[in-house]
Amino acid sequence: MTAGSISYHITAAGGGEEPIDLVLAGRDREGRVLSSLTGEIRPADLAEVTELVTSTLAGLLAVRHQPAARRRPGNQGARWSAEDDERLVQRHREGAPERVLMAELGRTRGGIRARLEHLGELPPADTVT
């Protein structure tokens, strides 16, 4: 099967009561392996394993095509510790972008800005009246 520029192939070897060796490989046009799945299946388990793999991959596909749920940053709403304040100020003075600060400290953009204002590192935001 070919999808776009990737060619997928499944090979199976074995039979009788011997395990079936399976290889699924996705290759680019130059033949480089981009993805692969290998393993053995007992012939007696073939039906169950086929159903399990099919339903698992279908579930992954469905989840992958859903919009990502927004997650709350880990420290959102938590008190700022003295160590957090020191790290925030140090990283801000080093020129770390807001997104990096957000990730490192587990805070929202608004939380980072508000704390930098509180610590005197940013001027207070203009208030709309």
N, C-alpha and C positions, 0 to 999 in steps of 0.2 A: 504494500500500500504506500502511496506517495501523498504527502500533505505539504503543499508548498515546495520548499527545497529540501525537505527531509523525507527519506525513504525508510520505511519500517519493514522489517522482515522477522518472521518467526520460524525457527527451525526446531524440529522435534526428532529425537532419536531414541530408539528402544522399542520394546513391545513385549508381548507375552506377559509374564509375571515380573519382568525386570522393570526397574524404575524408568520413567520416560524423562530424558534430559531435554529441557526447554531453554531456548535462548531467544529473547526478544531484543532487537537492536534497532535503534534509530540512527541513521547515518546521513551526513551532509553529502553534497555532490562530489566532494573529494574523497569520500569513503571514511571520513573520521567518525568514530562512534560518539554520538552526542548523548545518548541515553541507552541504558541496557538493563535487562532483567533476566536473571538466570536462576535455574533451580531444577530440582527433581520432583516428580510426582509419581506416586505409586499408581498403577493402573486402576486399582480398586478405589482410589480417591479422586479420580479424574473429574467426575461429575460435581462433587462437592467443592473441589478446589476451583473449578471453572466458575461455578456460581459465586463463590466467595470473591475471587479476583474481579469478576465482572461487576458485582455490586459495589465493591470497594472503590474501583476506578470510577464508576458512575457517580458515586457519592463525592469523591474528590473533585471530579469535573464540575458537579453542581455547586459545590462550595467555592471553587475557584472563580466561577462566573457570577457569584453574588458580590454586591458591593461590600467592601471591607467595613466591618463594624468599627465605629470610633471607640477607642479605648481611653479611659481616663488615665492620665499619667499617674504613676505609682505613688507620688508624694502630694498629689493635688489635695489641697485642704489641710495638709499636715503642717504643724508648727515648723518654722525654720530654726535649725540649731545654729549655734555659733560657728560650727565647722562648715555648715552649708553656706552661711553668710560669707565666711572667709574664702571658700572655694568659688562662690559666685563672683565676688569682687575680683579675685585674682584672675579668673578665666575671662571676665569682662574686660579687665585692663589689658590682658594679653590679646584681645581682639577676637575672642571666640564668637562665632555667629549665634544669634538667638536660638536657632534650631539645635545647635550643639549643646548650648546651655540647657535647653529644655530636655534633651535626651539624657545628659549627664546627671541632672538634678531631679528628673522625674516631675517636672513642673510644666504648667501651661505657659504660653507666651505672655499672657496677662500677668501671671504670677511672677515671672522673671522680671518683667518691666516694673511691676509694682514694688517688688523687693529692691530693685536697683534704685528706684526713686526714694524709697524709705531709707536706704543706706547712703543717700546723697550722691550716687554715682550717675544718675540721670536727673535732668531737671523735671519738676512735676509736669505732668501732662496738662495741656490747656483744658480748662473746664468749659463745657458748652452750657450757656444759660439761656 
